[in-house]
């Protein structure tokens, strides 16, 4: 098998930016509660957000050789998804590689391993999501694969899938489903905006969520009964 695949299909820029208007949580709910990565993968800066195309990378634990190769081949608008076995005791990405990513137009880095130089990365403005923060260094020895389907954060991510991240987490949208998920996310946002207005007008949760029959069936009682 070829180690490095450089030619991948990506969604259109219009589709990617259209999805970028919605939160990760909204997209996750709108597409049937699919695509959410494990909550253990956190942003180093809670104000960061991104959307782009998945560029998948497999690294050995405590080894960032393939990550460096991936930065070389990635395109502007890509999100590096770096699987390293979930190994927490390694800072496989820091401010030097962060600047390399920024110069290439890479929009974010997501890894199930560790990162370091977090102050500098926040100042750089590159969204970085990781499984840990660790100052421990890495080696450059082991070959892995670039742009193959990757089981990552409890999800299977394919090269070119759309990746959205914000303070609440990361969600994956299949490349070919992007436009459909935009419509579903818009409908969900409009529905929730309507609920908020109804709450402001004095409606209640039991009323608006149609809970009366459910609670009666479960035998819930109050001192108002």
C-alpha positions in Angstrom: 0.0 0.0 0.0 1.2 3.5 -0.8 2.1 5.3 2.5 1.2 8.8 1.2 -2.0 9.5 -0.8 -2.1 13.1 -1.9 -5.1 13.1 -4.2 -8.4 13.2 -2.2 -11.9 14.4 -2.9 -13.0 17.4 -0.9 -16.4 19.1 -0.6 -16.9 22.4 -2.4 -15.8 25.5 -0.6 -19.4 26.7 -0.6 -20.6 23.6 1.2 -17.7 23.8 3.7 -18.4 27.4 4.6 -22.1 26.8 4.6 -21.7 24.2 7.4 -19.3 26.5 9.2 -22.3 28.8 10.1 -23.5 26.1 12.5 -22.2 24.9 15.8 -20.7 21.4 16.2 -23.5 20.4 18.5 -26.2 21.6 16.1 -24.6 19.7 13.2 -24.3 16.6 15.4 -28.0 16.7 16.4 -29.2 17.6 12.9 -27.6 14.7 11.2 -29.1 12.2 13.6 -26.7 12.4 16.5 -23.9 11.1 14.3 -20.3 12.2 13.9 -19.3 13.5 17.3 -15.7 12.8 18.3 -14.8 11.6 21.8 -15.2 14.4 24.4 -11.6 13.7 25.6 -10.3 15.6 22.6 -10.3 19.2 23.8 -9.3 22.6 22.4 -6.3 24.3 23.9 -8.1 27.6 23.4 -11.9 27.5 24.1 -12.4 30.5 21.8 -11.1 28.6 18.8 -13.3 27.3 16.0 -12.7 25.9 12.6 -14.1 24.0 9.6 -12.2 22.2 6.8 -11.5 19.0 5.0 -10.0 16.0 6.8 -6.4 15.1 6.0 -5.8 11.9 8.0 -2.4 10.9 9.4 -1.3 7.8 11.3 1.7 8.3 13.7 3.3 5.8 16.0 3.0 6.8 19.7 5.7 9.4 20.7 6.7 9.7 17.0 5.8 12.7 14.8 7.6 11.7 11.5 4.3 11.2 9.5 2.9 14.4 10.9 5.8 16.4 9.5 5.3 14.7 6.2 1.6 15.4 6.3 2.2 19.1 6.8 4.3 19.1 3.6 1.5 17.5 1.5 -1.6 19.1 3.0 -3.5 21.8 1.1 -5.0 25.1 2.3 -8.3 24.5 4.0 -7.3 21.1 5.3 -7.6 19.9 8.9 -4.9 17.5 10.1 -6.4 14.5 11.9 -3.5 12.8 13.6 -4.1 9.4 15.1 -1.3 8.3 17.5 -2.9 5.6 19.5 -4.3 8.0 22.1 -0.9 8.1 23.7 -1.0 11.1 26.2 2.6 11.4 27.3 4.1 13.1 24.2 4.1 16.6 22.9 4.1 15.7 19.3 3.0 19.2 18.0 4.1 22.6 19.2 4.7 26.2 18.0 7.3 25.4 15.3 5.1 22.9 13.5 2.1 25.3 14.3 3.8 28.0 12.3 4.5 25.5 9.5 0.8 24.7 9.4 -0.2 28.4 9.5 2.1 29.1 6.5 0.6 26.3 4.5 -3.0 27.5 5.1 -3.9 24.4 7.2 -6.9 25.4 9.3 -6.5 23.2 12.4 -4.8 20.3 13.9 -6.6 17.5 15.8 -4.8 14.7 17.6 -5.6 12.0 20.1 -2.1 12.4 21.5 -0.5 15.4 23.2 0.7 18.9 22.2 2.9 21.5 23.9 3.8 25.2 23.6 0.1 25.9 24.2 0.6 29.6 25.0 2.5 30.2 21.7 -0.1 28.2 19.8 -2.9 30.3 21.2 -1.1 33.4 20.2 -0.5 32.0 16.7 -4.3 31.6 16.4 -4.2 28.1 15.0 -7.0 25.9 16.3 -5.5 22.9 18.1 -7.5 20.1 19.7 -5.8 17.3 21.5 -6.2 14.4 23.9 -3.6 15.9 26.3 -0.9 18.5 26.9 2.6 17.2 27.5 6.1 18.7 27.4 7.7 15.3 26.5 9.4 15.2 23.2 9.1 12.8 20.3 11.2 10.9 17.7 11.0 10.7 13.9 11.4 7.1 13.1 8.2 5.2 12.1 6.4 5.2 8.8 2.6 5.3 8.8 -0.2 6.1 6.4 -1.6 9.4 5.1 -5.1 9.9 3.7 -6.5 6.4 4.5 -9.8 6.0 6.5 -8.9 6.4 10.2 -10.7 5.2 13.3 -10.3 8.3 15.5 -12.2 9.5 18.6 -14.7 6.7 18.3 -15.6 7.7 14.7 -14.4 6.5 11.3 -13.0 9.6 9.4 -12.4 9.4 5.7 -10.0 11.8 3.9 -12.0 14.7 2.6 -14.8 14.4 5.1 -15.9 17.8 6.6 -14.6 18.5 10.1 -16.2 21.2 12.3 -14.8 22.1 15.7 -15.6 24.7 18.4 -15.6 25.1 22.2 -18.0 22.2 22.6 -16.3 19.6 20.5 -15.7 18.2 17.0 -18.2 16.7 14.6 -17.5 14.9 11.3 -19.8 15.2 8.3 -19.5 12.8 5.3 -18.3 14.8 2.3 -21.2 13.8 0.1 -23.8 14.7 2.8 -22.6 18.3 3.4 -25.4 20.1 1.6 -28.1 17.9 3.1 -26.7 18.5 6.6 -26.7 22.3 6.0 -30.5 22.2 5.3 -31.0 20.0 8.4 -28.9 22.3 10.6 -30.7 25.4 9.4 -34.1 23.8 10.2 -32.8 22.9 13.7 -31.5 26.4 14.4 -34.8 27.9 13.3 -36.8 25.5 15.5 -34.7 26.2 18.5 -35.0 30.0 17.9 -38.7 29.5 17.9 -38.6 27.6 21.2 -36.6 30.4 22.8 -39.1 33.0 21.8 -41.9 30.9 23.2 -40.1 30.6 26.5 -39.7 34.3 26.7 -43.5 34.6 26.2 -44.1 32.5 29.2 -44.5 29.0 27.8 -43.0 26.1 29.8 -40.8 23.2 29.1 -43.5 20.6 29.9 -45.9 22.4 27.5 -43.5 23.0 24.6 -41.8 19.6 24.8 -45.1 17.7 25.0 -44.1 16.0 28.2 -47.5 15.8 29.9 -48.5 12.4 28.5 -45.0 11.0 29.0 -44.8 12.0 32.6 -48.4 10.7 33.3 -47.4 7.4 31.8 -44.4 7.2 34.0 -46.4 8.0 37.1 -44.9 11.3 38.0 -46.9 13.2 40.6 -46.6 16.6 42.2 -48.2 18.3 45.2 -50.4 20.2 42.7 -52.3 17.0 41.8 
